[in-house]
């Protein structure tokens, strides 16, 4: 051994290792002493078991006290080793005495008890001694999932009657189904013993009644649950769509169309499943499990305890499987959204695709997205296949053990053959039920993951507020841009408008001119409240735009864009878009003001002609005139014309809007010449302003750049 001086000169870590070796020696000597005592004395079984537990506790406390000064003592792996070393013995003995009493253990029994003890140990430390950071993140995710789950439950409030009715029928179906194996075993005992006609007929009648009651109740349960799911999906989709259309334009610029359509189509359905179908399965399985356990204990409590030994191992397998499967499911969901987005972009821009001969490249891009999704699904399927294989091997081992000990109990007269058949029927269902109970929680967390994305959109507040309440009875249409600084959400570091000021007077036409990208269309977007400027404000009759009620503001300000968007439907529907109870006379009057009435009457069905998707059945000039009619029918006080290409349409609008504020963005000199004031904009700032004649006489920027600013036609 080491002397005192030698021990004191050892480093701290080596000294602790020496103490650890001494403690292990002491621990082994205690175990040896206990084994020797057990072999040569005749102690009572309960006293012996109690002594093992006390010795294990003392050993654990002693070893932990020795290891406590070490920095590594707090690591989960050290604690796991310490607990396994100290308590595996008493756990083994407790399980053996509980399940088998004083029966001598065969090799199969030893293997079974050892496997169960190891499974219990794994489940214990995975639950109580997790790897710190990763497990904490997992617990946080589960807590968030529970919160989301309760939100989904509250969404089912209008369908509570359907859910309660479905739950009642579910309980009836389970109770009826539960007694069928019991009467099956009774029939076997009746046929195997002395035959009694009355007992046989009674058992048959009860089996028939229970079978019919189970089938009828199950059908009613399924119908009510499906009705509740359908009502929930319709309601959530409506709320989600309403929340989406209320978002600001910047939201749609940074959010892909595929993500939005995936939330509307796929995730809302998963939300419904998260509660209705999962609660259906959960309640049915829970009630059936409790009832089966009661009946199985009444048949053989020893076989029931043996069967329950499978549960810890099944729970551990299910926990590992859920972790990997949920992660891969989320990746598959995101990959499908990217695939839908790629297809949507190609279809919406099909003209560009064809003009650049990019059909093959788009097909390749879509194939790459599909392959990514396929690979993720393959990995997810592999995880599931391995899990099912291991789980079925565990099932097979448990069934072999059940038959082995069932045969012994029949030989000892502890149960009948019919009872064993009933028990095996229950056991085959109960194992599946326990796995379902464990699985269903993981599946709920997977489903509410989709709900989280839906709630993210439902809870999002638009960056552009629509809470204004002001509605002026006599709006004049005086618009003032005051020292605006603005950048788009997609390019926050690039200022489109810089200290920008502008005034639009009632009854006058203001023309914005300048080279492309100078900020002209941005002024139109800000005046429509599509965005919120970072600095400065826009006043309408002296009041900030955000103070006006949203619907009122957009009825007083109308816009016609460079490429107007029409919706599928008739010409009449597109002119009256957004208006209710609009008469045909007012629609025709607006069309006459826009110089569109004549060509509409020449169409096959006149005002009832379908314009096709996005107005594809009409020419660009025809779509523009219908868009002008759609603006004029509202009788707006402020009218914005963004890049209108038809000179004739501009003249018609000017003639029909004598008292309105008119702002025009155009590249035709003949249109600009009639403006009351011309604003020259470049790089987000006002360079010059005045009438055409004044600006030409100045011979400044407007005069020098007119060849670049205006079209020659």
VMD Tcl script that draws the C-alpha trace (Angstrom):
set ca {
  {0.00 0.00 0.00}
  {0.93 3.68 -0.14}
  {2.39 5.39 2.88}
  {0.86 8.50 4.40}
  {3.44 10.81 2.88}
  {3.04 9.24 -0.53}
  {-0.76 9.56 -0.37}
  {-0.67 13.22 0.56}
  {1.63 14.03 -2.34}
  {-0.70 12.49 -4.91}
  {-2.73 14.87 -7.06}
  {-6.28 15.48 -5.91}
  {-7.83 13.41 -8.69}
  {-5.61 10.38 -8.06}
  {-6.43 10.57 -4.36}
  {-10.12 10.52 -5.12}
  {-9.60 7.53 -7.41}
  {-7.83 5.74 -4.57}
  {-10.74 6.44 -2.23}
  {-13.12 5.22 -4.93}
  {-11.22 1.92 -5.21}
  {-11.41 1.50 -1.43}
  {-15.15 2.18 -1.49}
  {-15.66 -0.35 -4.28}
  {-13.71 -2.92 -2.30}
  {-15.91 -2.19 0.72}
  {-19.01 -2.45 -1.46}
  {-17.90 -5.80 -2.88}
  {-17.08 -7.10 0.58}
  {-20.58 -6.14 1.77}
  {-22.06 -7.97 -1.19}
  {-19.88 -11.02 -0.53}
  {-20.87 -10.99 3.14}
  {-24.53 -10.76 2.19}
  {-24.18 -13.67 -0.28}
  {-22.41 -15.79 2.32}
  {-25.07 -15.05 4.91}
  {-27.82 -15.81 2.43}
  {-26.25 -19.15 1.58}
  {-25.58 -20.43 5.12}
  {-28.52 -19.03 7.09}
  {-32.26 -19.45 6.83}
  {-33.60 -15.92 6.99}
  {-37.18 -15.05 6.09}
  {-37.60 -13.85 2.45}
  {-39.05 -10.45 3.38}
  {-36.29 -9.77 5.93}
  {-33.68 -10.72 3.37}
  {-35.20 -8.37 0.77}
  {-35.41 -5.52 3.27}
  {-31.74 -6.02 4.18}
  {-30.76 -5.87 0.50}
  {-32.54 -2.56 0.03}
  {-30.98 -1.06 3.19}
  {-27.51 -2.16 2.14}
  {-28.05 -0.68 -1.33}
  {-29.11 2.66 0.13}
  {-26.06 2.77 2.42}
  {-23.75 1.82 -0.44}
  {-25.26 4.49 -2.71}
  {-24.93 7.23 -0.07}
  {-21.34 6.25 0.71}
  {-20.22 6.13 -2.92}
  {-21.93 9.41 -3.76}
  {-20.23 11.07 -0.79}
  {-16.86 9.89 -2.05}
  {-17.51 11.05 -5.61}
  {-19.13 14.35 -4.64}
  {-15.89 16.45 -4.73}
  {-15.27 15.34 -8.33}
  {-16.52 17.70 -10.99}
  {-17.71 14.75 -13.10}
  {-19.94 13.43 -10.31}
  {-22.83 15.57 -11.52}
  {-22.77 14.13 -15.03}
  {-25.81 11.94 -15.83}
  {-23.64 8.98 -16.89}
  {-21.95 8.85 -13.43}
  {-25.29 8.96 -11.63}
  {-26.63 6.23 -13.91}
  {-23.68 3.97 -13.17}
  {-23.98 4.62 -9.43}
  {-27.69 3.75 -9.28}
  {-27.30 0.69 -11.49}
  {-24.38 -0.59 -9.41}
  {-26.21 -0.14 -6.12}
  {-29.80 -1.10 -6.89}
  {-29.77 -3.73 -9.66}
  {-29.59 -6.52 -7.02}
  {-32.63 -5.57 -4.92}
  {-34.63 -4.69 -8.03}
  {-33.91 -8.17 -9.41}
  {-34.91 -9.87 -6.15}
  {-38.08 -7.78 -5.80}
  {-39.22 -8.62 -9.33}
  {-38.43 -12.31 -8.88}
  {-40.34 -12.63 -5.62}
  {-43.29 -10.62 -6.91}
  {-43.70 -12.57 -10.14}
  {-42.62 -16.11 -9.19}
  {-42.59 -16.39 -5.40}
  {-40.52 -19.37 -4.29}
  {-40.60 -21.10 -7.69}
  {-37.12 -22.10 -8.84}
  {-36.01 -19.98 -11.79}
  {-35.11 -21.63 -15.06}
  {-32.76 -20.03 -17.59}
  {-35.74 -18.48 -19.39}
  {-36.94 -16.97 -16.10}
  {-33.51 -15.54 -15.36}
  {-33.28 -13.99 -18.81}
  {-36.78 -12.53 -18.52}
  {-36.28 -10.93 -15.11}
  {-32.88 -9.58 -16.16}
  {-34.32 -8.03 -19.32}
  {-37.15 -6.41 -17.38}
  {-34.75 -5.05 -14.76}
  {-32.54 -3.56 -17.46}
  {-35.57 -2.03 -19.21}
  {-36.79 -0.51 -15.95}
  {-33.34 0.95 -15.34}
  {-33.19 2.47 -18.82}
  {-36.66 3.96 -18.46}
  {-35.79 5.29 -15.00}
  {-32.66 7.16 -16.02}
  {-34.09 8.37 -19.34}
  {-36.89 9.97 -17.32}
  {-35.10 11.20 -14.19}
  {-31.46 11.53 -15.30}
  {-31.60 12.98 -18.81}
  {-28.75 14.52 -20.77}
  {-29.07 18.10 -19.59}
  {-29.36 20.55 -22.46}
  {-31.02 18.33 -25.04}
  {-33.59 17.02 -22.60}
  {-34.42 20.48 -21.29}
  {-35.14 21.56 -24.85}
  {-37.34 18.50 -25.24}
  {-39.30 19.36 -22.11}
  {-39.77 22.94 -23.29}
  {-41.10 21.67 -26.61}
  {-43.50 19.32 -24.85}
  {-44.75 22.16 -22.65}
  {-45.36 24.33 -25.71}
  {-47.10 21.40 -27.37}
  {-49.44 21.04 -24.39}
  {-50.33 24.73 -24.58}
  {-51.05 24.41 -28.31}
  {-53.10 21.28 -27.68}
  {-55.33 23.10 -25.20}
  {-55.82 25.92 -27.72}
  {-56.98 23.37 -30.27}
  {-59.36 21.89 -27.69}
  {-60.88 25.33 -27.11}
  {-61.43 25.66 -30.86}
  {-63.74 22.64 -30.60}
  {-66.08 24.48 -28.22}
  {-68.91 24.92 -30.79}
  {-68.74 21.13 -31.41}
  {-68.81 20.02 -27.77}
  {-72.22 18.36 -28.11}
  {-70.97 16.25 -31.00}
  {-67.81 15.38 -29.06}
  {-69.75 14.44 -25.90}
  {-72.16 12.27 -27.90}
  {-69.25 10.58 -29.66}
  {-67.54 9.94 -26.31}
  {-70.68 8.32 -24.87}
  {-71.01 5.96 -27.84}
  {-67.27 5.30 -27.62}
  {-67.58 4.16 -24.00}
  {-70.53 1.90 -24.87}
  {-68.63 0.37 -27.79}
  {-65.58 -0.36 -25.63}
  {-67.60 -1.86 -22.76}
  {-69.48 -4.17 -25.11}
  {-66.31 -5.20 -26.92}
  {-64.49 -5.91 -23.67}
  {-66.74 -8.81 -22.61}
  {-66.52 -10.76 -25.89}
  {-63.19 -12.53 -25.06}
  {-64.52 -13.38 -21.57}
  {-67.54 -15.20 -22.98}
  {-65.33 -16.85 -25.60}
  {-63.37 -18.47 -22.79}
  {-66.58 -19.50 -21.03}
  {-67.80 -21.18 -24.22}
  {-64.54 -23.17 -24.42}
  {-64.93 -24.30 -20.78}
  {-68.58 -25.27 -21.43}
  {-67.63 -27.32 -24.47}
  {-64.62 -28.87 -22.75}
  {-66.53 -29.94 -19.62}
  {-69.95 -31.48 -19.24}
  {-72.23 -29.82 -21.81}
  {-75.17 -27.76 -20.53}
  {-77.50 -26.50 -23.24}
  {-78.87 -23.62 -21.17}
  {-75.42 -22.27 -20.24}
  {-74.27 -22.55 -23.84}
  {-77.31 -20.65 -25.19}
  {-76.97 -17.94 -22.53}
  {-73.30 -17.39 -23.45}
  {-74.17 -17.23 -27.15}
  {-76.96 -14.67 -26.53}
  {-74.67 -12.45 -24.46}
  {-71.91 -12.62 -27.08}
  {-74.41 -11.63 -29.78}
  {-75.76 -8.71 -27.77}
  {-72.29 -7.45 -26.91}
  {-71.15 -7.80 -30.55}
  {-74.18 -5.91 -31.89}
  {-73.88 -3.19 -29.22}
  {-70.18 -2.73 -29.97}
  {-70.73 -2.44 -33.74}
  {-73.69 -0.04 -33.45}
  {-71.97 2.21 -30.91}
  {-68.73 2.24 -32.91}
  {-70.59 3.38 -36.03}
  {-72.35 6.20 -34.17}
  {-69.07 7.22 -32.54}
  {-67.25 7.41 -35.87}
  {-70.03 9.41 -37.53}
  {-70.18 12.00 -34.75}
  {-66.42 12.39 -34.64}
  {-66.24 12.91 -38.42}
  {-68.99 15.55 -38.24}
  {-67.05 17.37 -35.52}
  {-63.84 17.20 -37.57}
  {-65.56 18.57 -40.68}
  {-67.09 21.47 -38.75}
  {-63.75 22.24 -37.09}
  {-61.79 22.25 -40.36}
  {-64.28 24.58 -42.04}
  {-64.23 26.99 -39.10}
  {-60.43 27.05 -38.74}
  {-59.86 27.47 -42.47}
  {-62.28 30.41 -42.50}
  {-60.57 32.10 -39.55}
  {-57.11 31.46 -41.00}
  {-58.09 32.81 -44.41}
  {-59.65 35.88 -42.79}
  {-56.46 36.48 -40.80}
  {-54.30 36.10 -43.91}
  {-56.24 38.56 -46.07}
  {-56.01 41.14 -43.27}
  {-52.21 41.00 -43.24}
  {-50.14 43.81 -44.69}
  {-48.66 43.50 -48.17}
  {-45.15 43.15 -46.72}
  {-46.18 39.85 -45.13}
  {-46.96 38.33 -48.53}
  {-43.66 39.58 -49.92}
  {-41.63 37.65 -47.34}
  {-43.94 34.61 -47.04}
  {-44.00 32.11 -49.87}
  {-47.28 31.09 -51.47}
  {-46.51 27.39 -50.90}
  {-46.26 27.96 -47.14}
  {-49.62 29.73 -47.04}
  {-51.45 27.10 -49.12}
  {-49.87 24.33 -47.04}
  {-51.22 25.90 -43.84}
  {-54.69 26.24 -45.35}
  {-54.89 22.78 -46.86}
  {-52.71 20.40 -44.84}
  {-52.05 21.87 -41.41}
  {-55.68 22.69 -40.62}
  {-56.57 19.03 -41.22}
  {-53.73 17.91 -38.93}
  {-55.06 20.29 -36.26}
  {-58.44 18.58 -36.39}
  {-56.82 15.17 -36.09}
  {-54.77 16.36 -33.13}
  {-57.88 16.42 -30.97}
  {-60.83 14.58 -32.49}
  {-59.20 11.39 -33.77}
  {-56.52 11.25 -31.12}
  {-58.98 11.83 -28.28}
  {-61.19 9.19 -29.85}
  {-58.34 6.68 -29.80}
  {-57.11 7.82 -26.39}
  {-60.46 7.45 -24.61}
  {-61.27 4.17 -26.30}
  {-57.86 2.72 -25.49}
  {-57.81 4.00 -21.91}
  {-61.26 2.63 -21.05}
  {-60.48 -0.70 -22.72}
  {-57.11 -0.95 -20.95}
  {-58.58 -0.36 -17.48}
  {-61.39 -2.86 -18.09}
  {-59.06 -5.49 -19.52}
  {-56.61 -5.16 -16.64}
  {-59.45 -5.71 -14.17}
  {-60.67 -8.81 -16.00}
  {-57.13 -10.15 -16.46}
  {-56.35 -9.74 -12.74}
  {-59.52 -11.68 -11.99}
  {-58.33 -14.48 -14.30}
  {-54.66 -14.62 -13.15}
  {-52.84 -11.88 -11.30}
  {-49.46 -13.58 -11.78}
  {-49.75 -13.70 -15.57}
  {-50.94 -10.07 -15.50}
  {-47.80 -8.96 -13.65}
  {-45.69 -10.95 -16.10}
  {-47.41 -9.25 -19.03}
  {-46.93 -5.77 -17.51}
  {-43.17 -6.33 -17.44}
  {-43.22 -5.58 -21.18}
  {-44.46 -2.02 -20.60}
  {-41.14 -0.32 -19.58}
  {-39.30 -1.72 -22.58}
  {-42.14 -0.75 -24.91}
  {-42.18 2.76 -23.45}
  {-38.45 3.18 -23.99}
  {-38.69 2.00 -27.61}
  {-41.66 4.28 -28.22}
  {-39.86 7.29 -26.74}
  {-36.84 6.78 -29.00}
  {-39.07 6.22 -32.03}
  {-41.22 9.32 -31.37}
  {-38.16 11.56 -31.09}
  {-36.78 10.59 -34.50}
  {-40.13 10.24 -36.26}
  {-41.42 13.66 -35.20}
  {-38.22 15.37 -36.34}
  {-38.38 13.68 -39.74}
  {-42.11 14.43 -40.06}
  {-41.44 18.14 -39.58}
  {-38.70 18.02 -42.22}
  {-41.06 16.22 -44.63}
  {-43.74 18.86 -44.02}
  {-41.34 21.71 -44.74}
  {-40.03 19.92 -47.83}
  {-43.57 19.47 -49.18}
  {-44.21 23.19 -48.69}
  {-41.07 24.00 -50.70}
  {-42.20 21.60 -53.43}
  {-45.64 23.24 -53.62}
  {-43.98 26.64 -53.74}
  {-41.80 25.60 -56.70}
  {-44.82 24.30 -58.61}
  {-46.85 27.43 -57.84}
  {-44.08 29.75 -59.03}
  {-43.78 27.86 -62.32}
  {-47.52 27.81 -63.01}
  {-48.03 31.48 -62.13}
  {-45.10 32.51 -64.33}
  {-45.71 30.07 -67.19}
  {-45.45 32.81 -69.83}
  {-41.97 33.74 -68.63}
  {-40.96 30.07 -68.45}
  {-42.00 29.48 -72.05}
  {-40.52 32.70 -73.38}
  {-37.11 31.75 -71.97}
  {-37.42 28.08 -72.98}
  {-36.99 26.99 -69.35}
  {-39.51 24.12 -69.26}
  {-36.78 21.52 -68.79}
  {-34.94 23.45 -66.08}
  {-38.19 24.02 -64.16}
  {-38.99 20.31 -64.42}
  {-35.53 19.52 -63.06}
  {-35.97 21.99 -60.23}
  {-39.34 20.46 -59.34}
  {-37.81 16.96 -59.55}
  {-35.06 18.01 -57.12}
  {-37.67 19.19 -54.64}
  {-39.64 15.96 -55.07}
  {-36.46 13.92 -54.57}
  {-35.68 15.77 -51.33}
  {-39.18 14.97 -50.07}
  {-38.84 11.35 -51.22}
  {-35.52 10.90 -49.42}
  {-36.94 12.31 -46.19}
  {-39.97 10.04 -46.45}
  {-37.67 7.08 -47.06}
  {-35.68 7.88 -43.93}
  {-38.89 8.27 -41.96}
  {-40.18 4.96 -43.32}
  {-36.92 3.21 -42.40}
  {-37.17 4.46 -38.81}
  {-40.71 3.16 -38.63}
  {-39.76 -0.22 -40.14}
  {-36.94 -0.77 -37.62}
  {-39.24 0.23 -34.77}
  {-41.97 -2.19 -35.89}
  {-39.44 -5.02 -36.25}
  {-38.04 -4.56 -32.73}
  {-41.50 -4.12 -31.25}
  {-42.78 -7.34 -32.83}
  {-39.77 -9.27 -31.58}
  {-40.60 -8.05 -28.07}
  {-44.22 -9.13 -28.60}
  {-43.11 -12.56 -29.75}
  {-40.92 -13.05 -26.70}
  {-43.74 -12.02 -24.37}
  {-46.21 -14.40 -26.05}
  {-43.78 -17.33 -25.71}
  {-43.29 -16.52 -22.01}
  {-47.06 -16.23 -21.55}
  {-47.72 -19.67 -23.05}
  {-44.87 -21.23 -21.05}
  {-46.11 -20.03 -17.66}
  {-49.78 -20.46 -18.58}
  {-49.13 -24.16 -19.16}
  {-47.48 -24.43 -15.72}
  {-50.42 -22.68 -14.01}
  {-52.89 -25.07 -15.69}
  {-50.81 -28.04 -14.48}
  {-50.85 -26.66 -10.91}
  {-54.63 -26.12 -11.16}
  {-54.39 -22.32 -10.78}
  {-56.48 -21.60 -13.91}
  {-58.58 -23.39 -16.55}
  {-57.94 -23.75 -20.26}
  {-60.82 -21.39 -21.07}
  {-59.41 -18.78 -18.68}
  {-56.03 -19.04 -20.40}
  {-57.66 -18.56 -23.83}
  {-59.55 -15.50 -22.55}
  {-56.35 -14.17 -20.97}
  {-54.38 -14.60 -24.21}
  {-57.12 -12.80 -26.17}
  {-57.02 -9.94 -23.69}
  {-53.22 -9.91 -23.66}
  {-52.96 -9.61 -27.43}
  {-55.25 -6.58 -27.35}
  {-53.82 -5.08 -24.17}
  {-50.27 -4.98 -25.50}
  {-51.50 -3.05 -28.51}
  {-53.55 -0.76 -26.28}
  {-50.58 0.08 -24.05}
  {-48.44 0.82 -27.10}
  {-51.24 3.00 -28.46}
  {-51.47 4.95 -25.20}
  {-47.73 5.59 -25.33}
  {-47.79 6.40 -29.04}
  {-50.82 8.67 -28.97}
  {-49.08 11.34 -26.89}
  {-46.22 11.50 -29.36}
  {-48.66 11.66 -32.25}
  {-50.56 14.49 -30.55}
  {-47.33 16.46 -30.21}
  {-46.62 15.83 -33.89}
  {-50.09 17.03 -34.86}
  {-50.04 20.17 -32.73}
  {-46.76 21.07 -34.40}
  {-48.85 21.85 -37.46}
  {-51.29 23.73 -35.21}
  {-48.42 25.93 -34.03}
  {-47.81 27.14 -37.57}
  {-51.50 27.88 -38.04}
  {-51.70 29.77 -34.74}
  {-48.61 31.73 -35.75}
  {-50.59 33.18 -38.67}
  {-53.78 33.55 -36.62}
  {-51.96 35.50 -33.89}
  {-49.94 37.70 -36.23}
  {-50.84 41.37 -36.05}
  {-50.44 43.35 -39.30}
  {-47.59 45.85 -39.17}
  {-49.90 48.35 -40.85}
  {-52.64 49.14 -38.34}
  {-56.30 49.09 -39.43}
  {-57.76 50.31 -36.12}
  {-58.71 53.80 -37.31}
  {-62.29 55.03 -36.79}
  {-62.45 58.41 -38.56}
  {-65.10 58.80 -41.32}
  {-65.38 62.30 -42.72}
  {-68.77 63.24 -44.21}
  {-67.25 65.81 -46.60}
  {-63.85 64.60 -47.69}
  {-62.06 67.10 -49.94}
  {-59.13 64.87 -50.95}
  {-56.21 67.08 -49.92}
  {-53.16 64.79 -49.61}
  {-49.83 65.75 -48.04}
  {-46.67 63.62 -47.86}
  {-44.53 64.99 -45.02}
  {-40.83 64.10 -44.80}
  {-41.21 60.38 -45.52}
  {-38.41 57.88 -45.16}
  {-39.34 54.41 -46.32}
  {-37.72 51.06 -47.17}
  {-39.44 47.83 -48.16}
  {-39.55 44.88 -45.68}
  {-37.58 42.74 -48.13}
  {-34.83 45.39 -48.40}
  {-34.70 47.19 -45.05}
  {-31.23 48.61 -45.71}
  {-32.28 50.42 -48.92}
  {-34.26 53.66 -48.57}
  {-36.68 54.04 -51.46}
  {-37.94 57.46 -50.26}
  {-35.66 59.92 -48.49}
  {-37.07 62.95 -46.68}
  {-39.87 62.93 -49.26}
  {-42.54 65.70 -49.23}
  {-45.39 66.19 -51.70}
  {-48.80 67.85 -51.84}
  {-51.85 66.78 -53.90}
  {-54.57 69.42 -54.11}
  {-58.28 68.70 -54.61}
  {-59.56 69.06 -58.17}
  {-56.06 69.01 -59.64}
  {-54.04 66.48 -61.57}
  {-50.55 65.74 -60.29}
  {-48.14 63.78 -62.47}
  {-45.17 61.91 -61.05}
  {-42.34 61.47 -63.55}
  {-38.85 60.06 -63.44}
  {-36.83 57.07 -64.48}
  {-37.89 53.60 -63.26}
  {-37.03 52.77 -59.66}
  {-37.19 56.35 -58.45}
  {-40.08 55.78 -55.98}
  {-43.17 56.77 -57.97}
  {-45.12 53.51 -57.48}
  {-44.03 53.48 -53.85}
  {-45.99 56.71 -53.32}
  {-49.11 54.96 -54.66}
  {-48.58 51.96 -52.34}
  {-48.09 54.17 -49.29}
  {-51.20 56.19 -50.10}
  {-53.16 52.93 -50.15}
  {-51.68 52.00 -46.74}
  {-50.02 48.86 -48.06}
  {-46.98 49.79 -45.98}
  {-46.14 51.99 -43.01}
  {-43.33 54.54 -43.54}
  {-40.49 54.31 -41.05}
  {-40.45 58.09 -40.60}
  {-42.85 60.89 -41.50}
  {-46.59 60.67 -42.21}
  {-49.22 61.08 -44.92}
  {-52.14 63.41 -44.19}
  {-55.57 63.29 -45.83}
  {-57.50 66.52 -45.19}
  {-55.11 67.23 -42.32}
  {-55.57 63.83 -40.61}
  {-53.03 60.97 -40.67}
  {-54.12 58.10 -42.89}
  {-54.04 55.61 -40.00}
  {-56.78 57.55 -38.24}
  {-59.32 56.73 -40.96}
  {-61.52 53.68 -40.81}
  {-60.06 51.02 -43.10}
  {-63.12 50.34 -45.25}
  {-63.99 54.04 -45.53}
  {-60.45 54.96 -46.59}
  {-60.40 52.45 -49.44}
  {-63.81 53.58 -50.64}
  {-62.50 57.16 -50.91}
  {-59.15 56.26 -52.52}
  {-59.17 54.12 -55.68}
  {-56.30 52.94 -57.85}
  {-55.81 51.55 -61.33}
  {-52.53 49.73 -61.76}
  {-50.26 49.17 -64.69}
  {-51.30 45.51 -64.87}
  {-54.78 45.43 -63.31}
  {-55.86 42.16 -61.75}
  {-59.28 40.77 -62.62}
  {-60.82 37.80 -60.83}
  {-62.54 34.80 -62.37}
  {-66.18 35.67 -62.91}
  {-68.23 37.94 -65.12}
  {-67.48 41.45 -66.29}
  {-70.30 42.70 -64.09}
  {-68.81 40.99 -61.02}
  {-65.39 42.53 -61.64}
  {-66.72 46.09 -62.02}
  {-68.78 45.74 -58.83}
  {-65.98 43.93 -57.00}
  {-66.15 44.57 -53.24}
  {-69.55 46.31 -53.44}
  {-72.85 44.81 -52.33}
  {-76.27 45.46 -53.88}
  {-74.77 47.27 -56.86}
  {-77.35 47.87 -59.60}
  {-76.73 47.08 -63.27}
  {-77.43 50.73 -64.17}
  {-74.60 52.02 -61.96}
  {-72.26 49.35 -63.39}
  {-73.10 50.41 -66.95}
  {-72.68 54.09 -66.07}
  {-69.20 53.43 -64.67}
  {-68.33 51.43 -67.79}
  {-69.42 54.35 -70.01}
  {-67.18 56.75 -68.07}
  {-64.27 54.37 -68.59}
  {-65.05 54.02 -72.30}
  {-65.66 50.28 -71.78}
  {-69.40 49.97 -72.40}
  {-69.15 49.57 -76.16}
  {-66.67 46.69 -76.24}
  {-68.50 44.97 -73.33}
  {-71.75 45.00 -75.31}
  {-69.92 43.38 -78.24}
  {-68.90 40.40 -76.08}
  {-70.91 37.19 -76.48}
  {-72.80 37.54 -73.18}
  {-72.27 41.25 -72.58}
  {-71.83 42.07 -68.91}
  {-72.34 38.37 -68.04}
  {-69.27 37.29 -70.04}
  {-66.72 35.30 -68.01}
  {-63.32 37.02 -68.06}
  {-61.38 33.82 -67.25}
  {-58.69 33.31 -64.62}
  {-56.99 36.67 -63.85}
  {-58.88 38.15 -66.84}
  {-56.98 36.01 -69.33}
  {-59.82 35.99 -71.89}
  {-59.61 39.78 -72.36}
  {-56.98 41.99 -73.97}
  {-54.72 44.23 -71.88}
  {-56.52 47.41 -72.97}
  {-59.90 45.84 -72.18}
  {-58.74 44.77 -68.73}
  {-57.46 48.27 -68.07}
  {-60.78 49.89 -68.96}
  {-62.70 47.45 -66.76}
  {-60.28 48.31 -63.94}
  {-60.95 52.02 -64.49}
  {-64.70 51.34 -64.37}
  {-64.16 49.38 -61.14}
  {-62.46 52.44 -59.65}
  {-64.96 55.03 -60.93}
  {-68.06 53.16 -59.68}
  {-66.91 53.91 -56.13}
  {-66.93 57.65 -56.85}
  {-63.57 58.11 -55.06}
  {-62.30 61.47 -53.90}
  {-58.68 60.49 -54.65}
  {-57.91 58.54 -57.82}
  {-54.49 57.03 -58.51}
  {-53.49 55.95 -62.02}
  {-50.25 53.96 -62.04}
  {-48.62 53.56 -65.48}
  {-51.85 53.62 -67.52}
  {-50.69 53.02 -71.09}
  {-53.77 54.14 -73.04}
  {-53.80 57.88 -73.71}
  {-57.50 57.71 -74.64}
  {-58.39 56.20 -71.23}
  {-56.52 58.95 -69.40}
  {-58.49 61.63 -71.24}
  {-61.76 59.85 -70.36}
  {-60.81 59.74 -66.70}
  {-59.84 63.44 -66.69}
  {-63.17 64.38 -68.24}
  {-65.14 62.39 -65.66}
  {-63.19 63.46 -62.56}
  {-63.38 67.28 -62.53}
  {-63.55 67.66 -58.70}
  {-61.37 64.80 -57.62}
  {-57.73 64.62 -56.63}
  {-55.92 62.83 -59.42}
  {-52.40 61.44 -59.24}
  {-50.97 59.98 -62.45}
  {-47.81 58.05 -63.17}
  {-47.27 57.98 -66.93}
  {-44.54 57.90 -69.53}
  {-46.43 59.72 -72.29}
  {-45.61 63.38 -72.75}
  {-49.08 64.26 -74.11}
  {-50.64 63.02 -70.86}
  {-48.16 64.82 -68.62}
  {-48.58 68.15 -70.41}
  {-52.15 68.48 -69.12}
  {-51.16 68.06 -65.46}
  {-51.64 70.95 -63.04}
  {-48.29 70.12 -61.49}
  {-45.46 67.79 -62.42}
  {-43.22 66.24 -59.76}
  {-39.83 64.99 -60.91}
  {-38.63 62.14 -58.65}
  {-35.26 60.43 -58.70}
  {-33.77 58.08 -56.09}
  {-36.55 58.79 -53.65}
  {-36.28 62.58 -53.58}
  {-38.15 65.44 -55.31}
  {-35.84 67.18 -57.78}
  {-38.25 69.63 -59.44}
  {-41.92 70.50 -59.52}
  {-44.14 72.81 -61.57}
  {-46.18 72.82 -64.77}
  {-44.80 71.48 -68.03}
  {-44.20 74.97 -69.34}
  {-42.44 76.11 -66.16}
  {-40.15 73.10 -66.07}
  {-39.25 73.46 -69.74}
  {-38.37 77.11 -69.24}
  {-36.15 76.18 -66.29}
  {-34.13 73.90 -68.53}
  {-33.23 71.81 -65.49}
  {-33.43 68.08 -64.88}
  {-36.89 67.70 -66.45}
  {-35.78 69.44 -69.65}
  {-32.49 67.56 -69.92}
  {-33.84 64.07 -69.12}
  {-37.14 64.16 -71.01}
  {-35.84 61.68 -73.63}
  {-35.18 59.15 -70.87}
  {-38.35 59.92 -68.95}
  {-40.97 59.81 -71.71}
  {-41.89 57.31 -74.38}
  {-41.54 58.60 -77.90}
  {-44.96 57.36 -78.97}
}
mol new
graphics top color blue
foreach p $ca { graphics top sphere $p radius 0.5 }
foreach p [lrange $ca 0 end-1] q [lrange $ca 1 end] { graphics top cylinder $p $q radius 0.2 }
display resetview
